[in-house]
Amino acid sequence: MNDQSGLPVEHIYSGGWEHFVGGGVAAFDCNNDARPDLFAAGGDQSARLFVNQTEALHAIRFDTGALANIPQELLTHVTGAYPIDIDSDGEMDLVVLRVGENVILRGLGNCAFEVGRGALALPPRDAWTAAFAATWETGQILPTLAFGNYVDRNDPDGPFEACDTSELIRPNGSEYPEIETISPGYCALSMQISDWRRAGTPELRISNDRHYYVRGGYEQMFKLSPLIEREDWPHISLWGMGIASHDITGDGLPEVMTTSMGDQLLQFNRGDHFENAPFSIGTYAQRPFIGDDGRPATGWHAEFGDIDNDSRADLFIAKGNVDQMPSNAINDPNNLLMQQSDGTFVEVAAAAGVASVARSRGAALLDLNADGLLDIVVVNRRAPMEIWRNATPETGVWAKIEPKQTGVNPNAVGAWVEVRTGDLVQSVEVTVGGGHAGGKALPLHFGLGNAASAEMRVIWPDQTTTHWQPVKIGALNKIVRD
């Protein structure tokens, strides 16, 4: 890694107690030039759009988008954002999470946006939102949207034990008529909708912050249709901050990493339940690994990605104290955990130069300069946003794969992409959600090690499956559904 701030101006996520959490970044291509652009939350400062002007293989450079059509009051008190093409018009929209009313910004092309109207106008709800997930349910032309709310600011007995309920907004034809309450609420900080059993029935997972629910709360799992909490779900309680999901065992089932204050919990997917990873795997990252502060670490955004393209998914965790919480480490470096051939993980953040001790929040792994290597973007609380260009030497080969559909759900949310090299099959699900207050909508990145050839197929959201077909190595592969 090589530290390189490519932003023309400093961008900071700031604010009082309502912005202790949040600070997400959305990564997507807003002008269809095959370069990832960024929308970063600002807290009590304005959220900003950074349009990628990087020439392939060159230094990373951004222009600051004007967002001229958006009222300034809707760009303040933003906690995060997620890209999703809600109206299936081929232009990416933004679901913007706020302390206040959330808003959908409709993409107009060429990185221009307007405030969503009609089908893209959300039912009014004044809440403190920090989590989001979405998917298309069978037969619907609009996606089902899940919003995770944190503390109820209007509770006179708050903030402790004053968690707000969350909500599911399910479409009725071409509009969103009303809110369906998700209750009980335990101060949600991350949500993910995933077909984690590979059964064709996605479910909603919610990670909750024990610092506020104090007693009785736990990580939740809901069936979507109808919305019912799973009674067989084990009640695990932690200070849940973010969710990351990826198949790291090669069995096609996604493991789940949940960040927290203290232990970061990796769970192996056993098909009908999750099993906590052993401590020896090296992912708990419960204390700072540099410096002399031995207090527990605080994890926020987690994301899997193959940093060195060796065909094994690595793990980045953005770390940072809530603010001045004395029970936890103040100088709390980010983690970059590289997966080894035996399935264990080794910490390399200091050697890679990404062990920032700023109060990190949201992040993204993405290829900013089209060199086939995943770079890292991190939004920090009360400190400038950081970008690290990946300059890892002697990496493996790679491929990017982008499944596309015509009509509804053009980015194939809910599909699985599988890549086969020899006996190894890598499986990645197209999802909207997870992370901490931000996500990405970009082609899927696969490291292929030293493979000379590879094959790919897509299991579409309706479970229709393509034939295996060759992968163009070192290139973007678009698979358009016939």
N, C-alpha and C positions, 0 to 999 in steps of 0.2 A: 504494500500500500504506500501511497505517497500523498501527504496532506496537501490539498490544493483547494483553496476557497475561490470559486469561479464567479462569485456574485458581485455585481457592480455596487451594491449597497449592503450594509449589514442588515440582517433580519433577525429579530428577537421575539420569542414568545414570552410575554410579560403579563403582569396583573397581580391582583390580590388573591385572596383565598379561593375565589371561584376559578382561578386559573392555576391552582396547585397541580391539578390533573389536566389532561389534554396536551395540546401542542403537537398535533398530528400533521403529516404531510401526505398529499395525494400526488401520485405519479402517473402520468398518462400522456398521450400524444394529442394535443389539442389542435394541431394544424396539419395532421397527416403527412408529416415530413420524415417519419421514422426516427424521430429524436424525442426522448422522454422529456416532458415538461413537468413543472412542479407547482402545486398550489399549497402554500404553507400557512398554517394558522398563526395568528399574532396575539391572541388574548385581548388585552385592552388596547393594543395597537392594531393597525389594519392588517388583515390577511393579504397575502400578495401572490401574484401569479408570476412565475419565472419561466420565460420562454427560452428553450434551449437553442443556442446559436452555434453550438460546437461543430466544427468541421470534423469529419471522420478521422479518427486516430490522433487528433490534435488536443490541445489544452481545452479544458472545459470552460464554456462561457455562456452566460445567460443575459437576456434582456428582461427588464421588469415590465410585465404586461399592465396595461392601464386599467382594465376592468371598468371602462368608462360608463357602461350602461347600468352598473350596479350601484344602488345607493350606499353611501359610505357607512351608514348605520348598520347595514346588513353584513359588512365586512369587518366590523369590530365585534368583540366578545365571541370570536370564533374559536372553538376548541379543536376542530379537526374537519376532515372532509374525505369523501370516498367517491371515486369516479365510477360511473355506470351510465350506459346509454338507455335511459328509462323509456324514451318514446321510440326507440329502435329506428332512428332516422339516420344512423351512420355517424353522428356527431356525439362525442362523449359529453355527458352532463356531469354536474357535481352536486352531490348531496352534502350540504354544508351544515355541520353541527355547531350549535351555539349555546351560550348561556342566555336564554331567551327563546324566541321562536326560531326553529330550524328553517332552512330554505333550500330549494332546489334551484340551481343555476343551469338554465338550458343552454347547451352548446350550440352555437350558430356557425361554427367553422372558423378557421383562421384565428383561433384563440380568442374569439369574441363570445360573450355570454349575455343572457338576459334573465331577469327574474322569472321563474316558472309561473305560468298561468294555466288555467284550465286543469288538465290532467296532471300537470306538473306543479300544482299548488297544493301544499300540505294542509291538512286540517290544523287549525291554530292550537298550539300547546306551549305555554310558557314554562320551560323546564331547563335544567342544567344537564345537557346531553353530552356524553363522552364516548358513546359506542354506537356501532351501526353494522348491519348485515342485510343482505338482500338475496333473493332468488326469484326465478319465475316458476310459479306453480302451474300444473298441467291445465292447459286450455285458456290461460290468462294472457292478455296482450300487454299488460303492465306487470312489473315485478311486485312481489310482496316485500315490504320494507319493515325492518325491525330497528327501533331506536332504543338505546339503553341510557336511562337517566340515572344521575348520581344522587346527591343530597337534595331533599325537598327544601328549597330556600324559604318557603312560606310556613314551615312548621315552627311554631313558637318555642318548641322544646328542643330544637336542633342546635348544632348540626349532628351531634352524636345520636345514634339510634333514630335518625330521621331520614332514612332512605326513601327515595321516590320510587313509584312504580315505573315500569317501562311500557313500551307499546309496540303493537304490530299493526301496520296499516296495510290492509289487504284490498286489492282493487275490486271494483265492481264494473266490469266493462272497461270504459275509457276514463274512469275517474276514481279518485280515492275518497269515498264518502264519509268514513268515520274511523275512529281509533278503537282498537281492540286492546284492552289493558292486559299487560303481563304482570301477574301478581302471584306470590309476594315479590317485592323488590328489595334487593340487598346491595344497593349502590353499585350498579353495573359500570364497569370500565372497559370491557371488551365483549364483543359478540362474534359468533361465527355460525353460519349455516353451511352444513357439510353433510354429504352422504357418506358418513364415516364408516358405515357397515358395508358399503358398496351394494346396497339392497334396492337402490332406485327410489329411496324415500329420505330426502334430506331432513335433518333435525337442527334445532337451534340450541347452541351452547352459549351460556352466559358466564363470564368471569366477574366476580364481585369482590369488593374491597372490605375486608374484615375490620379495617380501622374504624369504619363507620357502623357496620351492622353489629359489631361487638358480640352479640350472643344470638344463636339460633340460625344464622345465615350460612350459606354454603354455595358451592358452584352448582349451576343449574343446567338441566337438559330438558328441552321441550319438543314434543312432536308438533308438527306444524298444522296438519289438517285432520281434525280440528286441533286448536292450540291446547295441548294437555301436557302438564309436567309429567315426566316419566317417573313412575313410582319405584322402579327398580334401580334408579340412579343412586350410587353411593354418595353420602353427604360428606364431601371433603371441604374443609374450611381453610382459606388462606387469604392473604391480602392480594387478591387477584388484580393484576394491572393490564396484562395483554395476553393474547392467544396467538400461537403460531402452529401451523399444521403441515405435516409433510411425511411421506412414507420414507423412512430411513432404514428399514429392514429389508426392503425388496419384496415384500409379500403382497403389495398392492393396497394395503390398508394404511391410512395416515396416522402417524403418531401425533401427539399434541404436547406442546410446551406452553405452560402457563407461568408468566412472570409474577413476582411477588416481592414483599418485603422480607428478606431472608432467603429461604430456599426458592430456587426456580425449579418448578416441578415438570419433569419430562415423564409422559405416560406412554407406554407401549400399547398399541391397539391390538387386542386379541379377538376382534371380530364381534363379540357380544359384550365386551367390557374393556376397560382400560386398566393397566397394571403399572404401578409406579416403578420407574427405572431404578436400578441399584445405584447407590452413592458412587460406586467405583467407576461409573461410566463417564464422570467428569463434567456433568451438565448442571449441577445444582448451583454453582457460582454464588455461594451464600455469603462470601466475604470479599472485600477488595483484595485483589491479588498483587497489588503494588502499594507502597506506602506503609504507614504504621497504624492506620485506623482499622482496628479489629472488629468494629461494630458491624451488624448485618448490612448487606447491600440492599438496594432498592431497584428492582428491574421494572422496565416499562415496555417499550416495543421490542418484540422478538420476531426474528424472521430467518427462515432457512434459505440457503442459496449456496451454490457451488462456487466458492471463491477462486479455487485453483483449477477448476474444470477437470477434476480427477474422477468424476462420476459419483462422488460421495457428497451428500448435502452437508454443508457447514452451518453454523448457527451464530448470528449476531444478536446481542442483547444490549439495548440502550439503557444505561444506568444513571441514577442521580437521586439525591435526597429530595424528599417532597418539598422542603424549603430549608428549614433549620431544625428538623426533627432530631432531638438529641439521642434518641434510642438507636438511630441508624447512622451509618457512615456518611460524613460530609463530603470527603474526597473519594468519590465512588466511580472507578473507571468502567467504561464500556467493556463488554466481553466479545472477543472473536474466537469462537471455539471451532477448531478444525477437526473434522471427523477422520479417524484413522481406519485402516483396513480391517481392524478387529471390532469396529463399531464404537470404540471409545472416542472421547473428544479431548483435545489438547488446547490450552489457552495460548494464543499468539498475539493478542491485541497490542501489547507493549512493543513487541518486535515489529509488528505491522504499522505502528504509529497511529493507531486508532483508539488508544486508551485514554480518551479525553475524560477529565474529571469535572467537566461542566455538568449542570443538572439536565441531563438528556431526557427527552420524552419520546416523540415520534421519530420514525426513521424509515428508510427504504433502501433495498438492494436493487440496483438497476445499472444497465450499461449506458452511460451518458455519452460516450464518444465512439460508439460502434466499433470497439476493438475486441468484442467477445468476452470481456472481463467485467464482472459485477463491481460497480463502484458503490460507495456508501454515502447517503445523505442523512444527517441527523439534525432535528430541531431541538434547541436547548431553551430551557426556562431562564430568563434574565441573562442570557449569553448568546452571542451570534451563532447562527446556523453554521454547521460544519459540513464540508464535502471532502471526501477522500477518493482520489483516483486510484484505481487498482493497477499497480505496476508489478504484480507478482511475476517473477521470472519462471521460465520453464513450466508453463501451464499445459494442460491437456487441450484437446480440440473441443469444439462446442457446436451447438445448433440452437436456433430459436424457432419455436413453433407457435403458430397463431391459428387456432380454429375459428372459422367464421360460418355463420348461417345467413340465409336470406330471410327477410321478414322479421318476425318477433325474435327478440333476444339474439341480436346479430353477433355478439361476442361469445355466445355459447356458454353462458354462466351455468354451472352445474355439470359441464362435460368433464370427462377424464381424458388426458393425453398420456399415452404410454410410448416409451422409447426403448427399443431392444437392441442391445449390443452383446452378442454371444448369449450367455445364460442370464445376463443381468437385464431386468426390466425396471425402468424408472417410471413411476406413476405420479402424475400431478393433476390435481383437481382445479378447475377454473372457479374461483369463488369471489364474492364481494363481502368483505368483512375481515375480522381478525385484527392483528396488530394492536397498536394503541392509538386510537383516534385518527387513523389514516391508513389507506391502502393504495394499491396500484392496479391499473388495467393496461397491461403491456404483454407482448408476446412472452411465452414461457421460455425460460432459459434452462438448457440442459448441458452440463459438462459431460464429455464423452471419453475422458481419459485418453488413451493412445489408440482408440478404435479407428480402424481404417474405413469402416462402414457402419451404418445403423439403419434400423427400420422404425417406423412410427405408425400408430393408429389412434383413432379418436372414438371414444364411447360417448355418443351425444347425450344430451339430457334425457331423451326419451329411451335411452339404452340401446338405440340402434348403433351398430359398430361398423366402422370402415374396415377394409382389408389392410393388412400390413403393406406399407409402401416405403420406398427408399427415402432416406433423409439426406438433404444437401448439407454436408458438414461445413461449418464456418459461414453459415448463411441463414437468412430468415426463410422458413418454410410455412407457407400459408396453405391451410387445408380448408377449402370451401365446400360446404355440404351441397350435394347435388339436389 
